[in-house]
Amino acid sequence: MYVKDVLVQNQVGLHARPATFFIQKANEYKSSLWVEREDRRVNAKSLLGVLSLGIVGGTTIRIIADGADEEDAVEALVALVQSGFTE
């Protein structure tokens, strides 16, 4: 299991468009992935799950992975969040 905390950089947080980028990236990996905010944990590959967390800018989230490519998956998602979802 690999775990890392990251601060959401973009002001609007993980609303529909950034959340879509997030789950698309998560789905590139075989590992089981979760996003945690405070005491709630959801599947990082589920758009509704990620949106249900109500993640806004300035929120710290925890990304958790378990599987063969867990470290790569977490690092890629952390990098995406830190970039502010800019391409």
PDB file of N, CA, C and O in Angstrom:
ATOM      1  N   MET A   1       0.847  -1.181   0.000  1.00  0.00           N
ATOM      2  CA  MET A   1       0.000   0.000   0.000  1.00  0.00           C
ATOM      3  C   MET A   1       0.888   1.238   0.000  1.00  0.00           C
ATOM      4  O   MET A   1       1.882   1.308   0.723  1.00  0.00           O
ATOM      5  N   TYR A   2       0.515   2.204  -0.816  1.00  0.00           N
ATOM      6  CA  TYR A   2       1.267   3.456  -0.937  1.00  0.00           C
ATOM      7  C   TYR A   2       0.290   4.607  -0.722  1.00  0.00           C
ATOM      8  O   TYR A   2      -0.787   4.631  -1.318  1.00  0.00           O
ATOM      9  N   VAL A   3       0.666   5.562   0.131  1.00  0.00           N
ATOM     10  CA  VAL A   3      -0.227   6.650   0.528  1.00  0.00           C
ATOM     11  C   VAL A   3       0.523   7.973   0.444  1.00  0.00           C
ATOM     12  O   VAL A   3       1.699   8.056   0.801  1.00  0.00           O
ATOM     13  N   LYS A   4      -0.172   9.008  -0.032  1.00  0.00           N
ATOM     14  CA  LYS A   4       0.431  10.337  -0.076  1.00  0.00           C
ATOM     15  C   LYS A   4      -0.656  11.397   0.057  1.00  0.00           C
ATOM     16  O   LYS A   4      -1.745  11.263  -0.502  1.00  0.00           O
ATOM     17  N   ASP A   5      -0.344  12.453   0.808  1.00  0.00           N
ATOM     18  CA  ASP A   5      -1.256  13.587   0.946  1.00  0.00           C
ATOM     19  C   ASP A   5      -0.861  14.673  -0.047  1.00  0.00           C
ATOM     20  O   ASP A   5       0.318  14.862  -0.344  1.00  0.00           O
ATOM     21  N   VAL A   6      -1.864  15.379  -0.553  1.00  0.00           N
ATOM     22  CA  VAL A   6      -1.597  16.452  -1.510  1.00  0.00           C
ATOM     23  C   VAL A   6      -2.627  17.569  -1.308  1.00  0.00           C
ATOM     24  O   VAL A   6      -3.795  17.316  -1.014  1.00  0.00           O
ATOM     25  N   LEU A   7      -2.164  18.800  -1.473  1.00  0.00           N
ATOM     26  CA  LEU A   7      -3.033  19.973  -1.370  1.00  0.00           C
ATOM     27  C   LEU A   7      -3.605  20.278  -2.746  1.00  0.00           C
ATOM     28  O   LEU A   7      -2.862  20.382  -3.722  1.00  0.00           O
ATOM     29  N   VAL A   8      -4.924  20.422  -2.827  1.00  0.00           N
ATOM     30  CA  VAL A   8      -5.589  20.751  -4.097  1.00  0.00           C
ATOM     31  C   VAL A   8      -5.286  22.208  -4.415  1.00  0.00           C
ATOM     32  O   VAL A   8      -5.660  23.108  -3.662  1.00  0.00           O
ATOM     33  N   GLN A   9      -4.595  22.437  -5.551  1.00  0.00           N
ATOM     34  CA  GLN A   9      -4.082  23.758  -5.906  1.00  0.00           C
ATOM     35  C   GLN A   9      -5.106  24.665  -6.582  1.00  0.00           C
ATOM     36  O   GLN A   9      -5.174  25.860  -6.291  1.00  0.00           O
ATOM     37  N   ASN A  10      -5.905  24.091  -7.489  1.00  0.00           N
ATOM     38  CA  ASN A  10      -6.815  24.958  -8.247  1.00  0.00           C
ATOM     39  C   ASN A  10      -7.950  25.454  -7.357  1.00  0.00           C
ATOM     40  O   ASN A  10      -8.398  24.743  -6.458  1.00  0.00           O
ATOM     41  N   GLN A  11      -8.411  26.672  -7.612  1.00  0.00           N
ATOM     42  CA  GLN A  11      -9.376  27.324  -6.732  1.00  0.00           C
ATOM     43  C   GLN A  11     -10.723  26.613  -6.670  1.00  0.00           C
ATOM     44  O   GLN A  11     -11.349  26.566  -5.612  1.00  0.00           O
ATOM     45  N   VAL A  12     -11.168  26.068  -7.779  1.00  0.00           N
ATOM     46  CA  VAL A  12     -12.497  25.450  -7.798  1.00  0.00           C
ATOM     47  C   VAL A  12     -12.491  24.019  -7.274  1.00  0.00           C
ATOM     48  O   VAL A  12     -13.555  23.450  -7.028  1.00  0.00           O
ATOM     49  N   GLY A  13     -11.312  23.432  -7.100  1.00  0.00           N
ATOM     50  CA  GLY A  13     -11.235  22.075  -6.564  1.00  0.00           C
ATOM     51  C   GLY A  13     -11.532  21.023  -7.613  1.00  0.00           C
ATOM     52  O   GLY A  13     -11.302  21.231  -8.804  1.00  0.00           O
ATOM     53  N   LEU A  14     -12.044  19.889  -7.159  1.00  0.00           N
ATOM     54  CA  LEU A  14     -12.340  18.784  -8.072  1.00  0.00           C
ATOM     55  C   LEU A  14     -13.822  18.804  -8.452  1.00  0.00           C
ATOM     56  O   LEU A  14     -14.593  17.940  -8.035  1.00  0.00           O
ATOM     57  N   HIS A  15     -14.207  19.804  -9.248  1.00  0.00           N
ATOM     58  CA  HIS A  15     -15.560  19.816  -9.808  1.00  0.00           C
ATOM     59  C   HIS A  15     -15.540  18.913 -11.037  1.00  0.00           C
ATOM     60  O   HIS A  15     -14.562  18.194 -11.244  1.00  0.00           O
ATOM     61  N   ALA A  16     -16.568  18.927 -11.842  1.00  0.00           N
ATOM     62  CA  ALA A  16     -16.755  17.935 -12.909  1.00  0.00           C
ATOM     63  C   ALA A  16     -15.556  17.770 -13.850  1.00  0.00           C
ATOM     64  O   ALA A  16     -15.107  16.644 -14.066  1.00  0.00           O
ATOM     65  N   ARG A  17     -15.037  18.841 -14.404  1.00  0.00           N
ATOM     66  CA  ARG A  17     -13.964  18.704 -15.400  1.00  0.00           C
ATOM     67  C   ARG A  17     -12.670  18.179 -14.780  1.00  0.00           C
ATOM     68  O   ARG A  17     -12.141  17.185 -15.278  1.00  0.00           O
ATOM     69  N   PRO A  18     -12.124  18.795 -13.710  1.00  0.00           N
ATOM     70  CA  PRO A  18     -10.910  18.240 -13.107  1.00  0.00           C
ATOM     71  C   PRO A  18     -11.120  16.825 -12.552  1.00  0.00           C
ATOM     72  O   PRO A  18     -10.214  15.995 -12.618  1.00  0.00           O
ATOM     73  N   ALA A  19     -12.291  16.553 -12.016  1.00  0.00           N
ATOM     74  CA  ALA A  19     -12.567  15.211 -11.493  1.00  0.00           C
ATOM     75  C   ALA A  19     -12.538  14.184 -12.618  1.00  0.00           C
ATOM     76  O   ALA A  19     -12.098  13.053 -12.417  1.00  0.00           O
ATOM     77  N   THR A  20     -13.005  14.573 -13.795  1.00  0.00           N
ATOM     78  CA  THR A  20     -12.963  13.683 -14.952  1.00  0.00           C
ATOM     79  C   THR A  20     -11.517  13.375 -15.335  1.00  0.00           C
ATOM     80  O   THR A  20     -11.176  12.222 -15.596  1.00  0.00           O
ATOM     81  N   PHE A  21     -10.665  14.403 -15.368  1.00  0.00           N
ATOM     82  CA  PHE A  21      -9.242  14.179 -15.642  1.00  0.00           C
ATOM     83  C   PHE A  21      -8.648  13.242 -14.593  1.00  0.00           C
ATOM     84  O   PHE A  21      -7.862  12.351 -14.916  1.00  0.00           O
ATOM     85  N   PHE A  22      -9.033  13.455 -13.338  1.00  0.00           N
ATOM     86  CA  PHE A  22      -8.502  12.662 -12.227  1.00  0.00           C
ATOM     87  C   PHE A  22      -8.866  11.182 -12.376  1.00  0.00           C
ATOM     88  O   PHE A  22      -8.006  10.312 -12.242  1.00  0.00           O
ATOM     89  N   ILE A  23     -10.143  10.902 -12.655  1.00  0.00           N
ATOM     90  CA  ILE A  23     -10.539   9.490 -12.748  1.00  0.00           C
ATOM     91  C   ILE A  23      -9.994   8.844 -14.025  1.00  0.00           C
ATOM     92  O   ILE A  23      -9.712   7.646 -14.035  1.00  0.00           O
ATOM     93  N   GLN A  24      -9.843   9.623 -15.102  1.00  0.00           N
ATOM     94  CA  GLN A  24      -9.241   9.074 -16.308  1.00  0.00           C
ATOM     95  C   GLN A  24      -7.804   8.641 -16.035  1.00  0.00           C
ATOM     96  O   GLN A  24      -7.373   7.580 -16.486  1.00  0.00           O
ATOM     97  N   LYS A  25      -7.068   9.465 -15.297  1.00  0.00           N
ATOM     98  CA  LYS A  25      -5.697   9.123 -14.935  1.00  0.00           C
ATOM     99  C   LYS A  25      -5.694   7.910 -14.011  1.00  0.00           C
ATOM    100  O   LYS A  25      -4.871   7.011 -14.183  1.00  0.00           O
ATOM    101  N   ALA A  26      -6.593   7.869 -13.041  1.00  0.00           N
ATOM    102  CA  ALA A  26      -6.665   6.744 -12.102  1.00  0.00           C
ATOM    103  C   ALA A  26      -6.938   5.437 -12.836  1.00  0.00           C
ATOM    104  O   ALA A  26      -6.395   4.392 -12.476  1.00  0.00           O
ATOM    105  N   ASN A  27      -7.775   5.498 -13.858  1.00  0.00           N
ATOM    106  CA  ASN A  27      -8.140   4.297 -14.604  1.00  0.00           C
ATOM    107  C   ASN A  27      -7.021   3.769 -15.505  1.00  0.00           C
ATOM    108  O   ASN A  27      -7.158   2.694 -16.089  1.00  0.00           O
ATOM    109  N   GLU A  28      -5.923   4.507 -15.625  1.00  0.00           N
ATOM    110  CA  GLU A  28      -4.772   4.036 -16.386  1.00  0.00           C
ATOM    111  C   GLU A  28      -3.974   2.989 -15.607  1.00  0.00           C
ATOM    112  O   GLU A  28      -3.084   2.345 -16.162  1.00  0.00           O
ATOM    113  N   TYR A  29      -4.289   2.822 -14.329  1.00  0.00           N
ATOM    114  CA  TYR A  29      -3.512   1.941 -13.454  1.00  0.00           C
ATOM    115  C   TYR A  29      -4.335   0.746 -13.001  1.00  0.00           C
ATOM    116  O   TYR A  29      -5.558   0.819 -12.883  1.00  0.00           O
ATOM    117  N   LYS A  30      -3.636  -0.355 -12.752  1.00  0.00           N
ATOM    118  CA  LYS A  30      -4.295  -1.588 -12.329  1.00  0.00           C
ATOM    119  C   LYS A  30      -4.584  -1.604 -10.838  1.00  0.00           C
ATOM    120  O   LYS A  30      -5.501  -2.296 -10.396  1.00  0.00           O
ATOM    121  N   SER A  31      -3.821  -0.856 -10.057  1.00  0.00           N
ATOM    122  CA  SER A  31      -3.978  -0.842  -8.606  1.00  0.00           C
ATOM    123  C   SER A  31      -5.366  -0.356  -8.197  1.00  0.00           C
ATOM    124  O   SER A  31      -6.021   0.395  -8.920  1.00  0.00           O
ATOM    125  N   SER A  32      -5.792  -0.804  -7.020  1.00  0.00           N
ATOM    126  CA  SER A  32      -6.993  -0.231  -6.412  1.00  0.00           C
ATOM    127  C   SER A  32      -6.604   1.139  -5.888  1.00  0.00           C
ATOM    128  O   SER A  32      -5.572   1.290  -5.235  1.00  0.00           O
ATOM    129  N   LEU A  33      -7.435   2.146  -6.176  1.00  0.00           N
ATOM    130  CA  LEU A  33      -7.119   3.525  -5.785  1.00  0.00           C
ATOM    131  C   LEU A  33      -8.280   4.146  -5.026  1.00  0.00           C
ATOM    132  O   LEU A  33      -9.446   3.948  -5.365  1.00  0.00           O
ATOM    133  N   TRP A  34      -7.930   4.909  -3.982  1.00  0.00           N
ATOM    134  CA  TRP A  34      -8.938   5.608  -3.190  1.00  0.00           C
ATOM    135  C   TRP A  34      -8.498   7.042  -2.956  1.00  0.00           C
ATOM    136  O   TRP A  34      -7.307   7.353  -2.948  1.00  0.00           O
ATOM    137  N   VAL A  35      -9.482   7.907  -2.767  1.00  0.00           N
ATOM    138  CA  VAL A  35      -9.246   9.288  -2.360  1.00  0.00           C
ATOM    139  C   VAL A  35      -9.931   9.459  -1.018  1.00  0.00           C
ATOM    140  O   VAL A  35     -11.067   9.029  -0.822  1.00  0.00           O
ATOM    141  N   GLU A  36      -9.219  10.096  -0.097  1.00  0.00           N
ATOM    142  CA  GLU A  36      -9.760  10.307   1.239  1.00  0.00           C
ATOM    143  C   GLU A  36      -9.758  11.791   1.561  1.00  0.00           C
ATOM    144  O   GLU A  36      -8.769  12.488   1.332  1.00  0.00           O
ATOM    145  N   ARG A  37     -10.864  12.260   2.088  1.00  0.00           N
ATOM    146  CA  ARG A  37     -10.973  13.640   2.588  1.00  0.00           C
ATOM    147  C   ARG A  37     -11.605  13.548   3.962  1.00  0.00           C
ATOM    148  O   ARG A  37     -12.722  13.054   4.117  1.00  0.00           O
ATOM    149  N   GLU A  38     -10.878  14.027   4.956  1.00  0.00           N
ATOM    150  CA  GLU A  38     -11.300  13.913   6.344  1.00  0.00           C
ATOM    151  C   GLU A  38     -11.554  12.444   6.658  1.00  0.00           C
ATOM    152  O   GLU A  38     -10.612  11.653   6.607  1.00  0.00           O
ATOM    153  N   ASP A  39     -12.768  12.045   6.976  1.00  0.00           N
ATOM    154  CA  ASP A  39     -13.012  10.653   7.358  1.00  0.00           C
ATOM    155  C   ASP A  39     -13.746   9.861   6.270  1.00  0.00           C
ATOM    156  O   ASP A  39     -14.232   8.762   6.534  1.00  0.00           O
ATOM    157  N   ARG A  40     -13.830  10.404   5.061  1.00  0.00           N
ATOM    158  CA  ARG A  40     -14.535   9.711   3.965  1.00  0.00           C
ATOM    159  C   ARG A  40     -13.550   9.211   2.933  1.00  0.00           C
ATOM    160  O   ARG A  40     -12.637   9.932   2.530  1.00  0.00           O
ATOM    161  N   ARG A  41     -13.737   7.975   2.505  1.00  0.00           N
ATOM    162  CA  ARG A  41     -12.884   7.369   1.479  1.00  0.00           C
ATOM    163  C   ARG A  41     -13.767   6.876   0.340  1.00  0.00           C
ATOM    164  O   ARG A  41     -14.778   6.208   0.558  1.00  0.00           O
ATOM    165  N   VAL A  42     -13.356   7.226  -0.897  1.00  0.00           N
ATOM    166  CA  VAL A  42     -14.113   6.787  -2.077  1.00  0.00           C
ATOM    167  C   VAL A  42     -13.158   6.200  -3.109  1.00  0.00           C
ATOM    168  O   VAL A  42     -11.950   6.437  -3.069  1.00  0.00           O
ATOM    169  N   ASN A  43     -13.720   5.438  -4.022  1.00  0.00           N
ATOM    170  CA  ASN A  43     -12.968   4.868  -5.124  1.00  0.00           C
ATOM    171  C   ASN A  43     -12.510   6.000  -6.047  1.00  0.00           C
ATOM    172  O   ASN A  43     -13.330   6.776  -6.536  1.00  0.00           O
ATOM    173  N   ALA A  44     -11.199   6.089  -6.284  1.00  0.00           N
ATOM    174  CA  ALA A  44     -10.654   7.157  -7.128  1.00  0.00           C
ATOM    175  C   ALA A  44     -10.986   6.965  -8.599  1.00  0.00           C
ATOM    176  O   ALA A  44     -10.741   7.857  -9.411  1.00  0.00           O
ATOM    177  N   LYS A  45     -11.543   5.809  -8.952  1.00  0.00           N
ATOM    178  CA  LYS A  45     -11.916   5.542 -10.343  1.00  0.00           C
ATOM    179  C   LYS A  45     -13.401   5.806 -10.588  1.00  0.00           C
ATOM    180  O   LYS A  45     -13.916   5.516 -11.668  1.00  0.00           O
ATOM    181  N   SER A  46     -14.082   6.351  -9.590  1.00  0.00           N
ATOM    182  CA  SER A  46     -15.515   6.628  -9.678  1.00  0.00           C
ATOM    183  C   SER A  46     -15.759   8.133  -9.700  1.00  0.00           C
ATOM    184  O   SER A  46     -15.442   8.834  -8.739  1.00  0.00           O
ATOM    185  N   LEU A  47     -16.325   8.626 -10.801  1.00  0.00           N
ATOM    186  CA  LEU A  47     -16.601  10.059 -10.911  1.00  0.00           C
ATOM    187  C   LEU A  47     -17.561  10.509  -9.814  1.00  0.00           C
ATOM    188  O   LEU A  47     -17.316  11.516  -9.150  1.00  0.00           O
ATOM    189  N   LEU A  48     -18.650   9.770  -9.622  1.00  0.00           N
ATOM    190  CA  LEU A  48     -19.611  10.162  -8.586  1.00  0.00           C
ATOM    191  C   LEU A  48     -18.985  10.121  -7.203  1.00  0.00           C
ATOM    192  O   LEU A  48     -19.274  10.974  -6.364  1.00  0.00           O
ATOM    193  N   GLY A  49     -18.132   9.137  -6.959  1.00  0.00           N
ATOM    194  CA  GLY A  49     -17.460   9.044  -5.671  1.00  0.00           C
ATOM    195  C   GLY A  49     -16.583  10.256  -5.402  1.00  0.00           C
ATOM    196  O   GLY A  49     -16.653  10.861  -4.333  1.00  0.00           O
ATOM    197  N   VAL A  50     -15.752  10.606  -6.389  1.00  0.00           N
ATOM    198  CA  VAL A  50     -14.849  11.749  -6.230  1.00  0.00           C
ATOM    199  C   VAL A  50     -15.645  13.044  -6.072  1.00  0.00           C
ATOM    200  O   VAL A  50     -15.318  13.871  -5.221  1.00  0.00           O
ATOM    201  N   LEU A  51     -16.684  13.222  -6.882  1.00  0.00           N
ATOM    202  CA  LEU A  51     -17.511  14.429  -6.769  1.00  0.00           C
ATOM    203  C   LEU A  51     -18.215  14.507  -5.417  1.00  0.00           C
ATOM    204  O   LEU A  51     -18.414  15.599  -4.883  1.00  0.00           O
ATOM    205  N   SER A  52     -18.589  13.363  -4.863  1.00  0.00           N
ATOM    206  CA  SER A  52     -19.322  13.343  -3.594  1.00  0.00           C
ATOM    207  C   SER A  52     -18.488  13.850  -2.420  1.00  0.00           C
ATOM    208  O   SER A  52     -19.039  14.206  -1.379  1.00  0.00           O
ATOM    209  N   LEU A  53     -17.171  13.886  -2.577  1.00  0.00           N
ATOM    210  CA  LEU A  53     -16.318  14.384  -1.500  1.00  0.00           C
ATOM    211  C   LEU A  53     -16.371  15.904  -1.381  1.00  0.00           C
ATOM    212  O   LEU A  53     -15.999  16.455  -0.345  1.00  0.00           O
ATOM    213  N   GLY A  54     -16.827  16.582  -2.423  1.00  0.00           N
ATOM    214  CA  GLY A  54     -16.933  18.045  -2.372  1.00  0.00           C
ATOM    215  C   GLY A  54     -15.595  18.717  -2.148  1.00  0.00           C
ATOM    216  O   GLY A  54     -15.482  19.620  -1.318  1.00  0.00           O
ATOM    217  N   ILE A  55     -14.592  18.292  -2.870  1.00  0.00           N
ATOM    218  CA  ILE A  55     -13.237  18.799  -2.685  1.00  0.00           C
ATOM    219  C   ILE A  55     -13.108  20.181  -3.324  1.00  0.00           C
ATOM    220  O   ILE A  55     -13.321  20.340  -4.526  1.00  0.00           O
ATOM    221  N   VAL A  56     -12.763  21.168  -2.518  1.00  0.00           N
ATOM    222  CA  VAL A  56     -12.580  22.544  -2.994  1.00  0.00           C
ATOM    223  C   VAL A  56     -11.103  22.903  -2.911  1.00  0.00           C
ATOM    224  O   VAL A  56     -10.320  22.206  -2.266  1.00  0.00           O
ATOM    225  N   GLY A  57     -10.727  24.002  -3.575  1.00  0.00           N
ATOM    226  CA  GLY A  57      -9.345  24.459  -3.546  1.00  0.00           C
ATOM    227  C   GLY A  57      -8.879  24.697  -2.119  1.00  0.00           C
ATOM    228  O   GLY A  57      -9.639  25.180  -1.279  1.00  0.00           O
ATOM    229  N   GLY A  58      -7.624  24.356  -1.850  1.00  0.00           N
ATOM    230  CA  GLY A  58      -7.063  24.532  -0.516  1.00  0.00           C
ATOM    231  C   GLY A  58      -7.295  23.348   0.407  1.00  0.00           C
ATOM    232  O   GLY A  58      -6.848  23.362   1.554  1.00  0.00           O
ATOM    233  N   THR A  59      -7.987  22.323  -0.077  1.00  0.00           N
ATOM    234  CA  THR A  59      -8.258  21.118   0.707  1.00  0.00           C
ATOM    235  C   THR A  59      -7.101  20.139   0.537  1.00  0.00           C
ATOM    236  O   THR A  59      -6.574  19.974  -0.564  1.00  0.00           O
ATOM    237  N   THR A  60      -6.713  19.498   1.621  1.00  0.00           N
ATOM    238  CA  THR A  60      -5.722  18.432   1.534  1.00  0.00           C
ATOM    239  C   THR A  60      -6.459  17.106   1.429  1.00  0.00           C
ATOM    240  O   THR A  60      -7.345  16.799   2.226  1.00  0.00           O
ATOM    241  N   ILE A  61      -6.070  16.327   0.425  1.00  0.00           N
ATOM    242  CA  ILE A  61      -6.661  15.003   0.239  1.00  0.00           C
ATOM    243  C   ILE A  61      -5.560  13.953   0.353  1.00  0.00           C
ATOM    244  O   ILE A  61      -4.377  14.255   0.190  1.00  0.00           O
ATOM    245  N   ARG A  62      -5.961  12.735   0.631  1.00  0.00           N
ATOM    246  CA  ARG A  62      -5.030  11.611   0.703  1.00  0.00           C
ATOM    247  C   ARG A  62      -5.342  10.670  -0.449  1.00  0.00           C
ATOM    248  O   ARG A  62      -6.496  10.297  -0.658  1.00  0.00           O
ATOM    249  N   ILE A  63      -4.319  10.291  -1.191  1.00  0.00           N
ATOM    250  CA  ILE A  63      -4.466   9.344  -2.288  1.00  0.00           C
ATOM    251  C   ILE A  63      -3.815   8.040  -1.850  1.00  0.00           C
ATOM    252  O   ILE A  63      -2.665   8.022  -1.410  1.00  0.00           O
ATOM    253  N   ILE A  64      -4.561   6.953  -1.975  1.00  0.00           N
ATOM    254  CA  ILE A  64      -4.137   5.650  -1.483  1.00  0.00           C
ATOM    255  C   ILE A  64      -4.216   4.645  -2.634  1.00  0.00           C
ATOM    256  O   ILE A  64      -5.198   4.615  -3.376  1.00  0.00           O
ATOM    257  N   ALA A  65      -3.185   3.835  -2.774  1.00  0.00           N
ATOM    258  CA  ALA A  65      -3.183   2.805  -3.817  1.00  0.00           C
ATOM    259  C   ALA A  65      -2.674   1.496  -3.238  1.00  0.00           C
ATOM    260  O   ALA A  65      -1.837   1.470  -2.335  1.00  0.00           O
ATOM    261  N   ASP A  66      -3.206   0.411  -3.785  1.00  0.00           N
ATOM    262  CA  ASP A  66      -2.767  -0.922  -3.395  1.00  0.00           C
ATOM    263  C   ASP A  66      -2.753  -1.795  -4.645  1.00  0.00           C
ATOM    264  O   ASP A  66      -3.796  -2.048  -5.247  1.00  0.00           O
ATOM    265  N   GLY A  67      -1.564  -2.255  -5.029  1.00  0.00           N
ATOM    266  CA  GLY A  67      -1.459  -3.101  -6.206  1.00  0.00           C
ATOM    267  C   GLY A  67      -0.083  -3.029  -6.827  1.00  0.00           C
ATOM    268  O   GLY A  67       0.834  -2.426  -6.270  1.00  0.00           O
ATOM    269  N   ALA A  68       0.054  -3.643  -7.977  1.00  0.00           N
ATOM    270  CA  ALA A  68       1.354  -3.787  -8.640  1.00  0.00           C
ATOM    271  C   ALA A  68       1.996  -2.444  -9.003  1.00  0.00           C
ATOM    272  O   ALA A  68       3.212  -2.291  -8.895  1.00  0.00           O
ATOM    273  N   ASP A  69       1.188  -1.478  -9.431  1.00  0.00           N
ATOM    274  CA  ASP A  69       1.723  -0.179  -9.863  1.00  0.00           C
ATOM    275  C   ASP A  69       1.315   0.945  -8.912  1.00  0.00           C
ATOM    276  O   ASP A  69       1.133   2.089  -9.328  1.00  0.00           O
ATOM    277  N   GLU A  70       1.173   0.600  -7.622  1.00  0.00           N
ATOM    278  CA  GLU A  70       0.645   1.554  -6.638  1.00  0.00           C
ATOM    279  C   GLU A  70       1.457   2.840  -6.534  1.00  0.00           C
ATOM    280  O   GLU A  70       0.879   3.926  -6.491  1.00  0.00           O
ATOM    281  N   GLU A  71       2.778   2.741  -6.494  1.00  0.00           N
ATOM    282  CA  GLU A  71       3.593   3.942  -6.335  1.00  0.00           C
ATOM    283  C   GLU A  71       3.477   4.857  -7.548  1.00  0.00           C
ATOM    284  O   GLU A  71       3.324   6.069  -7.399  1.00  0.00           O
ATOM    285  N   ASP A  72       3.550   4.281  -8.755  1.00  0.00           N
ATOM    286  CA  ASP A  72       3.405   5.075  -9.977  1.00  0.00           C
ATOM    287  C   ASP A  72       2.035   5.747 -10.035  1.00  0.00           C
ATOM    288  O   ASP A  72       1.923   6.908 -10.428  1.00  0.00           O
ATOM    289  N   ALA A  73       1.001   5.016  -9.644  1.00  0.00           N
ATOM    290  CA  ALA A  73      -0.365   5.551  -9.683  1.00  0.00           C
ATOM    291  C   ALA A  73      -0.512   6.749  -8.759  1.00  0.00           C
ATOM    292  O   ALA A  73      -1.034   7.788  -9.163  1.00  0.00           O
ATOM    293  N   VAL A  74      -0.055   6.609  -7.522  1.00  0.00           N
ATOM    294  CA  VAL A  74      -0.185   7.705  -6.554  1.00  0.00           C
ATOM    295  C   VAL A  74       0.630   8.911  -7.012  1.00  0.00           C
ATOM    296  O   VAL A  74       0.141  10.040  -6.973  1.00  0.00           O
ATOM    297  N   GLU A  75       1.854   8.682  -7.442  1.00  0.00           N
ATOM    298  CA  GLU A  75       2.706   9.801  -7.872  1.00  0.00           C
ATOM    299  C   GLU A  75       2.102  10.528  -9.077  1.00  0.00           C
ATOM    300  O   GLU A  75       2.176  11.755  -9.151  1.00  0.00           O
ATOM    301  N   ALA A  76       1.512   9.799 -10.012  1.00  0.00           N
ATOM    302  CA  ALA A  76       0.891  10.430 -11.182  1.00  0.00           C
ATOM    303  C   ALA A  76      -0.321  11.267 -10.776  1.00  0.00           C
ATOM    304  O   ALA A  76      -0.515  12.367 -11.292  1.00  0.00           O
ATOM    305  N   LEU A  77      -1.137  10.751  -9.854  1.00  0.00           N
ATOM    306  CA  LEU A  77      -2.318  11.501  -9.404  1.00  0.00           C
ATOM    307  C   LEU A  77      -1.914  12.714  -8.581  1.00  0.00           C
ATOM    308  O   LEU A  77      -2.528  13.775  -8.702  1.00  0.00           O
ATOM    309  N   VAL A  78      -0.888  12.574  -7.746  1.00  0.00           N
ATOM    310  CA  VAL A  78      -0.388  13.719  -6.973  1.00  0.00           C
ATOM    311  C   VAL A  78       0.120  14.802  -7.919  1.00  0.00           C
ATOM    312  O   VAL A  78      -0.174  15.982  -7.727  1.00  0.00           O
ATOM    313  N   ALA A  79       0.878  14.410  -8.934  1.00  0.00           N
ATOM    314  CA  ALA A  79       1.399  15.379  -9.910  1.00  0.00           C
ATOM    315  C   ALA A  79       0.256  16.091 -10.639  1.00  0.00           C
ATOM    316  O   ALA A  79       0.328  17.296 -10.881  1.00  0.00           O
ATOM    317  N   LEU A  80      -0.796  15.348 -10.987  1.00  0.00           N
ATOM    318  CA  LEU A  80      -1.950  15.940 -11.656  1.00  0.00           C
ATOM    319  C   LEU A  80      -2.624  16.976 -10.752  1.00  0.00           C
ATOM    320  O   LEU A  80      -2.953  18.072 -11.203  1.00  0.00           O
ATOM    321  N   VAL A  81      -2.826  16.635  -9.497  1.00  0.00           N
ATOM    322  CA  VAL A  81      -3.465  17.571  -8.555  1.00  0.00           C
ATOM    323  C   VAL A  81      -2.580  18.793  -8.354  1.00  0.00           C
ATOM    324  O   VAL A  81      -3.070  19.922  -8.347  1.00  0.00           O
ATOM    325  N   GLN A  82      -1.286  18.573  -8.191  1.00  0.00           N
ATOM    326  CA  GLN A  82      -0.361  19.710  -7.980  1.00  0.00           C
ATOM    327  C   GLN A  82      -0.276  20.623  -9.182  1.00  0.00           C
ATOM    328  O   GLN A  82       0.027  21.807  -9.036  1.00  0.00           O
ATOM    329  N   SER A  83      -0.536  20.099 -10.369  1.00  0.00           N
ATOM    330  CA  SER A  83      -0.459  20.923 -11.584  1.00  0.00           C
ATOM    331  C   SER A  83      -1.666  21.865 -11.692  1.00  0.00           C
ATOM    332  O   SER A  83      -1.671  22.771 -12.526  1.00  0.00           O
ATOM    333  N   GLY A  84      -2.679  21.656 -10.856  1.00  0.00           N
ATOM    334  CA  GLY A  84      -3.892  22.456 -10.969  1.00  0.00           C
ATOM    335  C   GLY A  84      -4.740  22.022 -12.140  1.00  0.00           C
ATOM    336  O   GLY A  84      -5.634  22.753 -12.566  1.00  0.00           O
ATOM    337  N   PHE A  85      -4.469  20.828 -12.672  1.00  0.00           N
ATOM    338  CA  PHE A  85      -5.213  20.235 -13.784  1.00  0.00           C
ATOM    339  C   PHE A  85      -5.033  21.008 -15.079  1.00  0.00           C
ATOM    340  O   PHE A  85      -5.898  20.979 -15.953  1.00  0.00           O
ATOM    341  N   THR A  86      -3.901  21.701 -15.199  1.00  0.00           N
ATOM    342  CA  THR A  86      -3.613  22.401 -16.458  1.00  0.00           C
ATOM    343  C   THR A  86      -2.840  21.467 -17.355  1.00  0.00           C
ATOM    344  O   THR A  86      -1.927  20.773 -16.906  1.00  0.00           O
ATOM    345  N   GLU A  87      -3.194  21.449 -18.591  1.00  0.00           N
ATOM    346  CA  GLU A  87      -2.534  20.577 -19.572  1.00  0.00           C
ATOM    347  C   GLU A  87      -1.491  21.358 -20.328  1.00  0.00           C
ATOM    348  O   GLU A  87      -0.820  20.807 -21.202  1.00  0.00           O
TER     349      GLU A  87
END
